[in-house]
């Protein structure tokens, strides 16, 4: 399921399907978080038996996107290149030559000491 702002257009939904190789369903109610909270509250209050069957009953689907195998292959090739470039960039950060624009909270990267060139 893909919901929220990105699901309003077909492009991101199709890309997500192609990259993951999985079908992507877009619900009619795009604010899936609010609907999920309502289902959880109703289940907790005893209005519904369980969340899974209630979700199946209350959620209706607007569109479904199926993966395009040719696109998936292209994305896999691009990901491989990106992983190589990203690993090189992390090496530059670790050596102190560049800095990260963002770092996940709680993540500590070891700083490598850059070696001095030999005379």
Secondary structure, DSSP 4 states (H G I P E B T S, - for coil): ---SGGGGSHHHHHHHHHHHTS-EEEESSS-HHHHHHHHHHHHHTTSSS-HHHHHHHH--EEEEE---HHHHHHHHHHHHHHHHHHHHHHHHHHTTSS--S---TT--PPPPPPPPPP-
